[in-house]
Amino acid sequence: MPVQSIIFGVDIVKGSSRSRESPRYAVVILNGDMLKFPSVSRFKLLRMIKQYRPAILAVDSITELAENRKDLVNFLKRLPPEVKLVQVTGNERQIPLTKLGHDAGISFNPLIPEEEAFVCAYLASIGVGYVVSVFEDRTVIKVSRGRSPGRGGWSQNRYRRKVQGMVREKVRDIESKLKGKEFELSVTEGFGGLVNGTFVVNAKRSELGIHNSREEDVQVTVTSVEKDTIEFIPLERKRREYIIVGIDPGTTIGVSILDLNGKLIDVVSSRVMSVPDIIEYIRDRGRPVVVATDVVPPPNTVEKIKRAFNAVLFVPNERIPVDEKIRLASPYGYSNSHERDALSAAAKAFKTYKNKFARIEKKTPSHMNSDDVKALALEGKSIDVALNILKPAPTVPNNTPGIHEPVEVTPADEKIAELREQLSKKDEQLANLRSYVNDLKGDISRLENRMVSQEKVISSLKNKGIDDARRSKEVTIRDQEIARLKKELTDTKKRNSDLRSNIDRLKQIRVLEFRGDKSPVKIIENLSKDAIIACDKRLGLKPGDIIFVRDAGGGVQAASLLIERGIKAVIKGTDMSHLAEEKFTEAKLPVISREEVSLKIVDDFAVLDPKRLESAMEKWGEMLKEREKKKSEEWFHGIVNEYKVQRKKEFRKAGQV
């Protein structure tokens, strides 16, 4: 594991992926130093992962992150593609974390989530655990229209041609970026371009450099292809040993493999093995550092295999005689002349380097692997240089495994990030509205031009004095068309005016939200479903909004609709019905009177002092606690009274007996 790699250790603090209560996690970040976060929400955990982009996200059980396979896939889709999810306790058959910690020399309290998170991160850093794999090494890239052309108008065909032309250009751009990669492309032809295009690329999403994007008229979606089942891949694969390979090319090819101590690993001969088959056969048995041949000059096949592994090529000074081949290969045993020639080439190479290998073994310290030094020496480095390269870097003494003090993200930084995100969303909304207004202006201009043309026709008819023609069917149809166009123009102007008003309101709300000294309040005329929907269309209702209801008399359905929208608080202008207020109380949504927060109404929205709002919400919370306490007392007294009545009945029966 590289020293600079960032590793996240995560353990659940409370809640569960299976319960209604939102889970919270303890997070420990290893990055040379250690950062500790005692309790973060799932949303903040994902945001921290996107900020730090760790190499590994280590947990003791994936069930703490997802209830089932579908949830796990959705969670992994939200992670950056280079992040690996590692279950340190094993694959389907898990080992207790306490045992793994004990084996690694770590003592910790399993009841403290922060310490469990540290152990998960530490175990992953030393190669313990399994990578949770749910995606294949294939990626689907879909290019489509960013929005529907709609039912259409005079310029509908021109707009469709423009959008589908942009889709075609985006498909061509992605196709050029995928040069050199294996992929399949399917497209749907459209008017003036493409309706959509789908790439299936035989590569991981992290290798493509293409991400999800949404432009004005074109959107790109990048997703990995899911596997049929969840796979657990060992975090550290078994070490591949260094080997010496002997090759006898020809119609029947012979391959022999020795380790760096001269011991035979395998020998084979075949008439059907191609060069890729030979390379795969060798790769399965180790890492070649020497590829040897008994032929001078070396054949092209041997050169290809040597380049495939970036190994050292060994060629004898002259062709090896048959009697020497027999003497070199006999100790290993062989079935035919092809295996004999391959063995003699490998044995000749080992014999050439044998003395050098012996000197390396004498000089190599016990804590180092002498084969690593031999591999570097074969590349041309001296023994001393190879030993210096493999010498472990000095580490700063540390009394871990302990837990450092947490470095918390400041609330100011969180607030700035949230405000920037909100500002970005509002800017996107304003851009969409401006684009729509421009489209409406174009429609108005075309309607006005058409009106001028129709008025010219009417004026011409009047000048000619053809009164009878005015009563004709053609004139009647034109008059009706003019009346329809005038009404359509009036409606369009009114809609344009409403949109401009909405833009101005949104600008004012955004300024207030950004300044933070006043909190904006959205106004609903009355507590009814229609009024709530109208406010949502005009200003947009989102979680965390503060709502002022002028006429608070309403029903339970309207209250439920506000609760579903995730409203932060409701300010009532008049008395609220008991049923509606009871519904809000059950949902623990504060209902505050207008006088408590000193609400000020400006045009179509209101503002208030955030401090007074918080004070009123705290007061409401205390009232709620008192009410719940009173209910608990009444419930308890009811149980006691019932018990007393039951006991009296029992005493009476006992007296009669």
C-alpha positions in Angstrom: 0.0 0.0 0.0 1.6 3.3 -0.9 2.4 5.6 2.0 0.5 8.5 0.5 -2.8 6.5 0.0 -5.7 7.8 2.1 -7.7 5.1 3.9 -11.1 5.6 5.5 -12.1 3.4 8.5 -15.9 3.5 9.1 -18.0 2.0 11.9 -21.7 2.6 12.7 -22.4 4.6 15.8 -26.2 4.4 16.0 -29.2 3.6 13.7 -29.0 0.9 11.0 -29.3 0.5 7.3 -32.4 -1.6 8.1 -34.1 0.8 10.5 -36.0 4.0 10.0 -33.5 5.9 12.1 -30.9 7.5 9.9 -27.5 5.9 10.7 -24.5 7.8 11.9 -20.9 6.7 11.5 -17.5 7.1 13.3 -14.8 7.9 10.7 -11.0 7.6 11.1 -8.8 8.8 8.2 -5.3 7.5 7.8 -3.0 9.7 5.7 0.4 9.7 7.3 -1.4 11.3 10.3 -4.8 10.4 11.6 -8.1 12.4 11.7 -11.0 11.3 13.8 -14.7 12.2 13.4 -16.8 10.7 16.2 -20.3 10.9 14.5 -21.2 11.9 11.0 -24.3 11.4 8.9 -24.5 9.3 5.8 -24.7 12.4 3.7 -21.6 13.9 5.3 -19.7 10.6 4.9 -20.3 10.7 1.2 -19.3 14.3 1.0 -16.0 13.6 2.9 -15.3 10.7 0.5 -15.7 13.0 -2.5 -13.5 15.6 -0.7 -10.6 13.3 0.3 -11.0 10.6 -2.5 -9.5 7.8 -0.4 -8.0 4.7 -2.0 -9.9 2.4 0.4 -13.2 2.6 2.4 -12.7 0.0 5.1 -15.6 -1.5 7.2 -16.0 -4.6 9.3 -19.3 -5.5 7.6 -21.0 -4.1 4.4 -24.4 -4.5 6.1 -23.6 -1.3 8.0 -23.7 0.6 4.7 -26.5 -1.2 2.9 -29.4 -3.5 3.7 -29.3 -5.5 0.5 -27.5 -5.9 -2.8 -29.6 -3.2 -4.5 -28.8 -0.6 -1.8 -25.1 -1.6 -1.9 -25.0 -1.0 -5.7 -26.7 2.4 -5.3 -24.2 3.3 -2.5 -21.1 2.3 -4.6 -22.5 4.2 -7.6 -22.3 7.4 -5.5 -18.6 6.8 -4.7 -15.8 8.1 -6.9 -14.8 5.2 -9.3 -11.3 4.8 -7.8 -12.5 4.2 -4.2 -12.4 0.5 -3.2 -14.9 -0.8 -0.6 -13.0 -3.3 1.6 -14.6 -5.7 4.2 -11.7 -6.4 6.5 -13.4 -9.3 8.3 -13.3 -11.6 5.3 -15.6 -12.6 2.5 -18.9 -14.5 3.0 -17.3 -16.3 6.0 -16.2 -13.5 8.3 -13.7 -13.5 11.1 -14.4 -11.4 14.3 -12.7 -8.0 14.2 -11.3 -8.6 17.7 -9.4 -11.7 16.6 -8.0 -9.8 13.5 -6.9 -6.9 15.8 -5.3 -9.3 18.2 -3.4 -11.0 15.4 -2.2 -7.6 14.2 -1.0 -6.7 17.7 -3.8 -4.1 18.3 -5.8 -4.0 21.5 -9.1 -1.9 21.4 -12.5 -1.6 23.0 -15.1 -3.1 20.5 -17.8 -1.0 22.2 -16.2 2.3 21.1 -17.0 2.9 17.4 -14.0 5.2 16.8 -11.6 2.5 17.9 -13.3 -0.1 15.7 -13.1 2.4 12.7 -9.3 2.8 13.4 -8.8 -0.9 13.5 -10.6 -1.3 10.1 -8.5 1.4 8.5 -5.2 -0.1 10.0 -6.0 -3.7 8.9 -6.8 -2.5 5.3 -3.5 -0.5 5.3 -1.6 -3.8 5.9 -3.5 -5.7 3.3 -6.1 -7.5 5.4 -9.6 -7.8 3.9 -11.5 -8.4 0.7 -12.5 -5.8 -2.0 -16.3 -5.8 -2.5 -16.8 -6.0 -6.3 -20.3 -5.5 -7.8 -19.3 -4.0 -11.2 -17.7 -5.6 -14.2 -14.8 -4.1 -16.2 -17.4 -2.7 -18.6 -19.0 0.7 -18.8 -22.2 2.0 -20.5 -22.2 5.6 -21.8 -25.5 7.0 -22.8 -25.9 10.3 -24.8 -29.4 11.7 -25.1 -31.4 14.9 -25.4 -31.3 17.1 -22.3 -35.0 17.9 -22.6 -38.0 16.9 -24.8 -38.7 19.2 -27.8 -42.3 19.3 -26.6 -45.6 19.3 -28.6 -44.2 22.0 -30.9 -45.0 25.3 -32.5 -43.8 27.1 -35.6 -40.1 26.6 -34.7 -40.4 23.1 -33.2 -38.8 21.3 -36.2 -35.8 23.8 -36.2 -35.4 23.2 -32.4 -35.5 19.4 -32.8 -32.9 19.6 -35.6 -30.6 21.7 -33.4 -30.9 19.4 -30.3 -30.4 16.2 -32.3 -27.5 17.7 -34.1 -25.8 18.5 -30.7 -26.4 14.9 -29.6 -24.6 13.7 -32.8 -21.6 16.0 -32.1 -21.4 14.8 -28.5 -21.4 11.2 -29.7 -18.6 12.0 -32.1 -16.6 13.7 -29.3 -16.9 10.7 -27.0 -16.0 8.4 -29.8 -12.8 10.3 -30.4 -11.9 10.1 -26.7 -12.4 6.3 -26.7 -9.9 5.7 -29.5 -7.6 2.8 -28.6 -10.3 1.2 -26.4 -12.6 -1.7 -27.4 -16.3 -0.5 -27.5 -19.6 -1.0 -29.3 -21.8 1.9 -30.4 -25.5 1.8 -31.1 -27.4 5.0 -32.2 -31.0 6.0 -33.0 -31.2 8.2 -36.1 -33.3 11.4 -35.8 -34.2 14.5 -37.8 -31.0 16.4 -38.5 -28.9 14.2 -36.2 -29.2 11.5 -33.5 -32.0 11.0 -30.9 -29.5 9.1 -28.7 -26.3 7.0 -28.7 -25.1 4.2 -26.4 -21.5 3.1 -26.0 -20.6 -0.3 -24.3 -16.9 0.0 -23.4 -14.7 -2.9 -22.2 -13.0 -0.8 -19.5 -13.6 0.4 -16.0 -15.3 3.7 -15.5 -12.3 5.2 -13.7 -10.1 4.5 -16.8 -12.3 6.5 -19.3 -12.0 10.1 -18.1 -15.7 10.6 -19.1 -18.2 11.7 -16.4 -21.9 12.4 -16.0 -22.8 15.8 -17.4 -25.8 17.8 -18.3 -25.7 20.7 -20.7 -28.5 22.8 -22.0 -29.8 20.3 -24.6 -27.6 17.2 -24.2 -27.0 14.9 -21.2 -24.3 12.2 -20.7 -24.9 9.3 -18.3 -21.9 7.0 -17.4 -22.7 3.8 -15.5 -20.8 0.6 -14.7 -22.2 -2.8 -15.7 -23.4 -4.7 -12.6 -22.2 -8.3 -11.9 -24.8 -11.0 -11.3 -23.5 -11.6 -7.7 -21.3 -9.7 -5.2 -17.7 -10.9 -5.4 -15.0 -10.6 -2.7 -11.5 -10.2 -4.1 -8.5 -10.5 -1.7 -7.0 -7.1 -1.0 -3.4 -8.4 -1.4 -2.9 -11.1 -4.0 -0.4 -13.9 -3.5 3.1 -12.8 -4.3 4.3 -13.9 -7.8 7.8 -15.4 -7.5 10.6 -14.4 -9.9 11.4 -17.1 -12.6 13.8 -17.9 -15.4 12.0 -19.0 -18.6 13.6 -21.1 -21.4 12.0 -21.1 -24.9 12.5 -23.5 -27.8 10.4 -21.9 -30.7 9.2 -23.7 -33.8 6.2 -25.7 -35.1 6.2 -27.5 -31.7 7.2 -25.0 -29.0 8.9 -26.0 -25.8 8.7 -23.9 -22.5 10.5 -24.5 -19.3 10.4 -22.5 -16.0 13.0 -22.5 -13.2 13.0 -20.4 -10.0 16.0 -18.2 -9.0 17.4 -21.2 -7.1 17.5 -23.4 -10.2 14.5 -25.5 -9.1 12.2 -26.7 -11.8 8.7 -25.3 -11.7 7.2 -26.6 -14.9 8.0 -27.7 -18.4 5.7 -28.2 -21.4 5.6 -28.6 -25.2 2.7 -28.1 -27.6 1.9 -27.7 -31.3 -1.2 -25.5 -30.7 0.0 -22.9 -28.3 0.1 -19.4 -29.8 2.4 -16.6 -28.5 -0.5 -15.0 -26.4 -1.2 -18.5 -24.9 2.5 -18.9 -24.0 2.5 -15.5 -22.4 -0.6 -16.3 -20.3 0.9 -19.7 -19.3 4.1 -18.0 -18.1 2.3 -15.2 -16.3 0.2 -17.8 -14.3 3.5 -19.3 -12.9 5.4 -16.2 -11.9 7.3 -13.0 -12.9 9.9 -13.7 -15.6 13.2 -11.8 -15.0 15.2 -13.8 -17.6 13.9 -15.2 -21.0 16.5 -17.6 -22.4 17.0 -19.4 -25.7 19.6 -21.9 -27.1 19.5 -20.3 -30.6 21.9 -17.6 -31.9 20.6 -15.1 -33.0 17.4 -15.2 -30.9 14.2 -15.9 -32.9 11.4 -13.3 -33.2 9.1 -15.4 -31.0 11.5 -15.2 -28.1 11.9 -11.4 -28.6 8.1 -11.0 -28.4 7.9 -13.0 -25.1 10.8 -11.0 -23.6 9.2 -7.7 -24.5 5.8 -8.8 -23.0 7.5 -9.1 -19.6 10.2 -6.5 -20.0 12.6 -9.2 -19.0 16.4 -9.7 -19.6 17.1 -11.7 -22.8 19.8 -14.5 -22.3 21.5 -15.7 -25.5 24.5 -18.1 -25.3 27.7 -17.0 -27.1 27.2 -19.8 -29.6 24.6 -22.5 -30.3 24.6 -25.1 -27.4 25.8 -28.6 -28.6 23.4 -31.5 -28.3 25.6 -33.4 -25.8 25.7 -30.2 -23.5 21.9 -29.9 -23.8 21.5 -33.5 -22.6 23.9 -32.8 -19.7 22.0 -29.6 -18.7 18.5 -31.0 -19.0 18.9 -34.5 -17.7 18.7 -33.6 -13.9 15.2 -32.1 -14.5 13.8 -34.8 -16.8 12.0 -34.2 -20.2 9.7 -36.0 -22.7 11.0 -34.8 -26.1 13.7 -32.8 -27.7 11.7 -29.5 -27.5 11.4 -29.7 -23.8 15.1 -30.7 -23.6 16.1 -27.6 -25.6 13.9 -25.3 -23.5 15.3 -26.8 -20.2 18.9 -26.5 -21.5 18.4 -22.8 -22.3 16.9 -22.0 -18.8 19.6 -24.1 -17.1 22.4 -22.4 -19.1 21.1 -19.0 -18.0 20.9 -20.1 -14.3 24.4 -21.5 -14.5 25.6 -18.2 -15.9 24.1 -16.1 -13.0 24.6 -18.8 -10.2 27.7 -17.2 -8.7 26.2 -13.7 -8.7 23.1 -15.1 -7.0 25.2 -16.7 -4.3 27.0 -13.4 -3.6 23.6 -11.6 -3.4 22.3 -14.2 -0.8 25.3 -13.6 1.4 24.9 -9.8 1.3 21.1 -9.7 1.7 19.9 -9.0 5.3 17.5 -11.6 6.8 14.5 -9.2 6.7 14.8 -8.7 2.9 13.8 -11.1 0.1 17.0 -12.0 -1.8 14.9 -12.7 -5.0 14.0 -9.0 -5.1 17.7 -8.1 -4.9 18.5 -10.6 -7.7 15.8 -9.1 -9.9 17.3 -5.6 -9.6 20.8 -7.0 -10.2 19.7 -8.7 -13.4 18.4 -5.3 -14.6 22.0 -4.0 -14.4 22.1 -2.4 -10.9 24.9 -3.2 -8.5 24.2 -5.3 -5.4 24.7 -2.3 -3.1 22.4 -0.1 -5.1 19.8 -2.8 -5.1 20.0 -3.2 -1.3 19.6 0.6 -0.9 16.6 0.7 -3.1 14.9 -2.1 -1.1 15.9 -0.7 2.3 12.6 0.3 4.1 12.1 4.1 4.6 12.7 5.2 8.2 9.4 5.6 10.2 8.7 8.1 12.9 8.2 6.3 16.2 4.6 6.3 17.2 2.8 4.9 20.2 -0.2 3.8 18.2 -2.4 2.0 18.1 -4.0 5.0 19.9 -6.5 7.5 18.7 -5.5 11.1 18.0 -7.7 13.9 18.9 -10.3 14.7 16.3 -9.8 17.5 13.7 -13.4 18.7 13.2 -14.5 20.5 10.1 -15.6 24.0 11.2 -19.3 25.0 11.0 -18.3 28.0 8.9 -16.8 25.8 6.2 -19.9 23.6 6.2 -22.2 26.6 5.9 -20.1 28.1 3.1 -20.2 24.8 1.2 -24.0 24.5 1.6 -24.5 28.2 0.5 -22.3 27.6 -2.6 -24.3 24.5 -3.4 -27.6 26.4 -3.0 -26.3 29.3 -5.1 -25.3 26.9 -7.9 -28.8 25.4 -7.9 -30.4 28.9 -8.0 -28.1 30.0 -10.8 -29.0 26.9 -12.8 -32.7 27.6 -12.2 -32.3 31.3 -13.3 -30.5 30.2 -16.4 -33.3 27.9 -17.3 -35.9 30.6 -16.7 -34.0 33.1 -18.8 -33.8 30.6 -21.6 -37.5 30.1 -21.4 -38.2 33.8 -21.3 -36.0 34.3 -24.5 -38.1 31.6 -26.2 -41.3 33.4 -25.2 -39.9 36.7 -26.5 -39.3 35.0 -29.8 -42.8 33.7 -29.9 -44.2 37.2 -29.1 -42.1 38.8 -31.9 -43.5 36.3 -34.4 -47.0 36.8 -33.2 -46.7 40.6 -33.5 -45.3 40.3 -37.0 -48.2 38.1 -37.9 -50.6 40.6 -36.4 -49.1 43.4 -38.5 -49.6 41.2 -41.6 -53.2 40.5 -40.7 -53.9 44.2 -40.0 -52.5 45.1 -43.4 -54.9 42.6 -45.0 -57.9 44.1 -43.1 -56.8 47.7 -44.0 -56.6 46.8 -47.6 -60.1 45.3 -47.6 -61.5 48.4 -45.9 -59.9 50.7 -48.4 -61.5 48.8 -51.3 -64.9 49.2 -49.7 -65.8 45.6 -50.0 -68.3 45.4 -47.2 -69.8 42.2 -48.4 -66.3 40.6 -48.4 -66.1 41.3 -44.6 -69.2 39.2 -44.2 -67.8 36.4 -46.2 -66.5 33.2 -44.7 -62.8 34.0 -45.4 -62.9 37.3 -43.6 -64.8 35.7 -40.7 -62.1 33.0 -40.4 -59.4 35.6 -40.4 -61.2 37.7 -37.8 -61.4 34.7 -35.6 -57.7 33.9 -36.2 -56.8 37.5 -35.3 -58.9 37.3 -32.1 -57.3 34.0 -31.2 -53.8 35.4 -31.8 -54.6 38.5 -29.7 -55.8 36.3 -26.8 -52.7 34.1 -27.2 -50.5 37.2 -27.2 -52.2 38.6 -24.1 -51.8 35.2 -22.3 -48.1 35.0 -23.4 -47.4 38.6 -22.1 -49.1 37.8 -18.8 -47.1 34.6 -18.4 -43.9 36.4 -19.3 -44.7 39.0 -16.6 -45.4 36.3 -14.1 -42.0 34.7 -14.9 -40.2 38.0 -14.5 -41.9 38.4 -11.1 -40.8 34.9 -10.0 -37.2 35.7 -11.1 -37.2 38.9 -9.1 -38.6 37.1 -6.0 -36.0 34.3 -6.4 -33.2 36.9 -6.6 -34.4 38.6 -3.4 -34.7 35.3 -1.6 -31.2 34.2 -2.7 -29.7 37.5 -1.5 -31.4 37.1 1.9 -30.2 33.4 2.2 -26.7 34.4 1.2 -26.5 37.3 3.7 -27.7 35.2 6.6 -28.9 38.1 8.8 -32.6 37.6 7.8 -34.3 34.3 7.0 -36.8 34.4 4.1 -40.3 33.0 4.7 -42.5 31.8 1.9 -46.2 32.7 2.1 -49.2 30.4 1.6 -52.6 32.1 1.6 -54.4 29.3 3.4 -53.9 25.8 4.7 -55.3 24.0 1.7 -53.8 21.6 -0.9 -54.5 24.0 -3.8 -52.7 26.9 -2.0 -49.7 24.8 -1.2 -49.4 23.6 -4.8 -49.7 27.2 -6.1 -46.9 28.3 -3.8 -44.7 25.4 -4.9 -45.2 26.4 -8.6 -44.5 30.1 -7.9 -41.6 29.9 -5.4 -40.7 26.2 -5.1 -41.0 24.4 -1.7 -38.0 22.5 -0.6 -36.9 20.8 2.7 -35.8 23.2 5.3 -38.2 26.1 4.2 -40.1 28.3 6.7 -43.8 28.7 5.7 -46.2 31.5 6.8 -49.9 30.5 6.5 -52.1 33.6 6.4 -55.3 31.8 7.1 -54.3 28.7 9.2 -57.7 27.2 9.3 -57.4 24.0 7.3 -57.5 20.2 7.3 -55.2 17.3 8.0 -54.5 16.6 4.3 -52.9 20.0 3.8 -50.8 19.5 6.9 -49.6 16.1 5.7 -48.6 17.6 2.4 -46.4 20.2 4.1 -44.9 17.5 6.4 -44.0 15.4 3.3 -42.2 18.4 1.8 -39.8 18.5 4.8 -40.8 22.0 6.0 -38.7 23.3 8.9 -41.4 25.4 10.6 -44.9 26.7 10.1 -45.9 30.3 11.2 -49.6 30.7 11.6 -51.4 34.0 10.9 -54.7 32.9 12.5 -55.8 30.1 14.8 -55.2 26.6 13.5 -57.7 23.8 13.6 -57.0 21.3 16.4 -56.7 18.3 14.0 -54.2 20.1 11.8 -52.1 21.3 14.7 -52.2 17.8 16.2 -50.9 16.4 12.9 -47.9 18.8 12.9 -47.2 18.0 16.6 -47.1 14.2 15.8 -44.6 15.0 13.1 -42.6 17.2 15.5 -42.9 20.1 13.1 -43.0 23.4 15.1 -46.1 25.6 14.7 -45.4 29.2 15.9 -47.6 32.2 16.0 -46.7 35.3 14.0 -46.3 37.5 17.1 -43.5 35.2 18.5 -41.1 35.8 15.6 -41.9 39.4 14.7 -42.7 38.5 11.1 -42.4 41.3 8.5 -44.1 40.9 5.1 -42.5 42.4 2.0 -44.6 42.0 -1.2 -45.1 38.2 -1.8 -42.7 36.9 0.8 -41.8 37.7 4.4 -38.6 37.9 6.5 -37.8 37.3 10.2 -34.9 37.3 12.6 -33.3 33.8 12.7 -32.4 34.1 16.4 -36.0 34.8 17.3 -37.1 31.9 15.2 -34.7 29.5 16.9 -35.8 30.8 20.3 -39.5 30.2 19.4 -38.7 26.7 18.1 -36.8 25.9 21.3 -39.8 27.1 23.3 -42.1 25.0 21.2 -39.8 22.0 21.7 -39.9 22.5 25.5 -43.7 22.6 25.3 -43.7 19.4 23.3 -41.5 17.7 25.8 -43.8 18.8 28.7 -46.8 17.5 26.8 -45.2 14.1 26.2 -44.2 14.0 29.8 -47.8 14.7 30.9 -49.1 12.0 28.6 -46.6 9.6 30.1 -47.8 10.5 33.6 -51.4 10.1 32.7 -50.6 6.7 31.1 -48.8 5.6 34.3 -51.6 6.7 36.6 -54.1 4.9 34.4 -52.1 1.7 34.8 -51.9 2.2 38.6 -55.7 2.8 38.8 -56.5 -0.2 36.7 -54.2 -2.3 39.0 -56.0 -1.0 42.1 -59.4 -1.9 40.7 -58.2 -5.4 39.8 -56.7 -6.0 43.3 -60.0 -4.9 44.9 -61.9 -7.4 42.8 -59.5 -10.1 43.9 -59.8 -9.2 47.6 -63.6 -9.3 47.3 -63.5 -12.8 45.7 -61.1 -13.9 48.4 -63.5 -12.6 51.2 -66.5 -14.4 49.7 -64.6 -17.7 49.7 
